[in-house]
Amino acid sequence: MYTLKIFKERFHFCSAHFCIFSNRDKENLHGHNYYIDVEFSGEKIENGFLYPVADLKEIIQSTCDNLDEKILIQGSSPYLTNEQNSEYITIYFNNKMLYKFPRDEVIILPIKNTTMECLAEYLLTNIKNNISRTINTNFSKISLGIAETQGQKLIIEQQFS
């Protein structure tokens, strides 16, 4: 079994978010410079390596780029609703207006919260799906680390199926 760890300074995104703790309590909007790294484990394929690193780096970079300089909103939260038009998105917390943002600065993610745990699962699923659509691999396991500040990193690991 081989393990390939890919970590580059450029695998990062700067985003604003807020976490929701309960139906009455949430964080203020704030931002982080998130950094990610990804590990792939598996057997080498017939041409002698686990997989061409350049292709994997492109997928990881694209995933980061999609979130860079965006406001991340938890689209699956039971406590948030939103109204959208072509220019703005208005976010409501328990039916009270919370924020109004330019539409092109917001990404609504299919997650319950914008915690590191939920973001890591979203990123890992996104990377796995993009690899599965474009690359033939022998990966058996994939893990992703996400750091929202130096010294604070979460790691998620899944079987690659």
Steps between C-alpha positions, in 0.01 A plus 500: 500500500623847408393833648537826310460821701442818302540830681579829335494856630257582219242245623310756700193717489402814687135498598255655743251292697312467827420185695161435652496353852124477555174653384589811704879517494750554220840650438550839345606504138879464483762360267784249482786415271431128463778264391443145384712195431392167356637146535429220257576136582492205264698274273706629213349459158660328204718791393683497833352775714194561716370770267632804311528767767432788259143378440432466871642846573274652235190349663604615848579851375169528317315399817679772698447761228122444506487610866762775492380850592145377558256519788417140591139436600373171643215415265377198699464676835149477645552848648580691180291598202587725211346708227687557178470719197749573225687758713467406867452215740333568833570259785248450781579342837178373661295714262681823590715673241863447580703601193456629148792426267579549132395172336834437327689513832304215662510124458227294664647164593298179549613471863331547841765732640823668394710324763836351404336156523225585251737687268747209505227252407377728220853549361587131521178397325555763230859388437402129500217563252724701265769231510246222439360686196835572339768261625534122503677419828575219739446721806366318803497788747498878493545745786478876510634745754357848539655769718314822574787641703856397573501222759134404447439232238230240447558180303230287338564158347279287275526188295527578131216317334 
